[in-house]
Amino acid sequence: MTELPPDDELVAALRAGDGAAFADVLDAWSSSMLRLARSFVSTHATAEEVVQDTWLAVVQGLGAFEGRSSVKTWVYRILVNTAKKRGAREKRSVPWTSLLPGDEDHGPTVDPGLVRGPGGAGQWREVPEAWASPEKTALALEVREVITGALAELPARQRAVISLRDVADHTAEEVCEILQITAANQRVLLHRARAVVRERLAGYLGAAG
């Protein structure tokens, strides 16, 4: 994947109609955008339409981009807004603005024996290996399929957060801005999503071994 230039250069190129620059951006972000869109809508085909509508909105809105956030954050925010509207039409919208925690925000996430503290809320007894992007670390198609399946089964809020953090490489602050959630909620959702994926991978690798 081509490394993108700094935001000021990227915006200038896109505004100038640089087709190569636009192709590089599409290549860099479209896959993770599709995964995120799928958190809000009912079908893969609809998610693809959301991504297409997002890129159209990006092209149309480049002149109004003020640089208050990174280009990537701005694009993903447009995606989320577009996906929310489409999801609402499908009557599948998620109440992102609600401050009330849902069922997915409760309960232990990993084996309590692996952590210190009551209910699995403390520190790891043995620090697990650092989390990395599935796209960078999955060396076999089977592992990719396991990860994809685990992500698809996550609750929408968890899937959106982990897609942004661990697939699209957004910072915690950017995820909060894109999804309009609190920092605490972002941490909880990400931890629970990662725990599910880790457990699924551990089970698969153990069986494969």
C-alpha positions, 0 to 999 in steps of 0.5 A: 500500500502506498504511503500517503503524503502529509495532510496538506499535500494530500488535500492540495492534490485531491482538490487539484483533481489528482487521480493518482492521489485519489486512487492511493486514498481509495486503496488505503482506506476503502477496505476498513471503511467498508468494515465500519459501514457494515456495523450500521447496515444490514448487508454487504451490498448496502455497506458498499453503497455507503462507502461509495456515497461517502467518497462522493461526499468527500469529493464534493466537500473538499473545498469546505475542509478546514483542517480541524481534524486529520483528513482521515478522521474527517472522511471517516466521520462522513462515513459514519454519518452516511451509514447512520442515515442509511441504517436508520432507514433500515430501522437498524440504527444504534443509539450512539448518543445515548449515555446509558450503557447497553448489555455489551458494556457489562460483564467480564471479558476474559477469564478472571484468572488471567487478571488481578482484581475482582471480576476481571477488572484489574491488571493482567497477571501476564501481559499479553502480546501487543495487539496489532492490525489483523491485516498486518499479522494474519499470515494465513487465509484461515486466520483472516477468516477467523478474525473476520468472523469474530468481528462480524459477530460483535455487537455493532458498537464494539465492531465499530470501535475495533474496526477504527482502532485496530484495522483503520489505525485511528487513535482513541481520541479520533475514534471518540470524535468519529463515533461521538462517544466518551473516552471511557466508553471507547476503552470499554468497547475496545477491550471487550471487542479485543477480548472476544477476538483474542478468545476466538483466535486462541481457540482456533490456534489451539485446535489447529495446533 
